[in-house]
Amino acid sequence: MGMFVTLRITTLYIIFQPAENTKDFHNPRVVILTLQLEGNDNDDDDNDDDTSSATTRETQDIHIRLYDQQAPKAAHYIQQLASLDDDCTKCTLYRGEPVPPYWGSPDYPNRYFNGGRWGPPYALVQGALISNNDTIQLPPAESTSTPVIQKGMVAWAGGKGGPHFFIALADHPEWNHEHTVWGEVVKEEGDLSKLHALLLSRPLVTTTQTLPVVSNFVTPISFTLQMA
């Protein structure tokens, strides 16, 4: 008489679900530059009382996606600044360079002065990320992350390190691989259009005694930092 053996196979499914406070380090983080804009409430030319004019304050957010993987030292520095309240009082945008209509045109000489295709003006907005906290050191130079600058990229203006930075308003192939790129403007927010409009609405002063010729905001624009 034969014997029958019954095998019962149970499949066990284990589902791992991360805790709510687990951080995804592979998901690029976004830092928000909140620009502190000032304007005049009294634009009525018929009002002769100069003492009645009032200054209004408005804010405008610029979202920058950090390159955590490509430029971790810069990303860490900026996250440190954003984590401390009122620690970025020296953070300003001070230089404004509109995009000229002939930018990159082969009809113009391949140079960045004396009527060249690469300016002036130089298609960028430049500023500074300076901490008041002595414990926060400027980030050392990155060993990588020096691509050719494309429109919307954010990079150190000093080449490999900060604290001065710029936001490219157009492609900059003329700079090759000279600057460390640590972020990009979030295209979905339309923030590049905000910066273009800012250059049209804020007065600029051009210094022609230097080379390259530089255009600065008459009144630098302060900003604060926070992580999205």
Secondary structure, 3 states (H helix, E strand, C coil): CCCCCCCCCCCCCCCCCCCCCCCCCCCCCEEEEEEEEEEECCCCCCCCCHHHCCEEEEEEEEEEEECCCCCHHHHHHHHHHHHCCCCCCCCEEEEEECCCCCCCCCCCCCCCCCCECCECCCCEEEEECCCCCCCCCCCCCCCCCCCCECCCEEEECCCCCCCEEEEECCCEHHHCCCCCEEEEECHHHCHHHHHHHHHHHCCEEEECCCCCCEEEEEEEEEEEEEEC
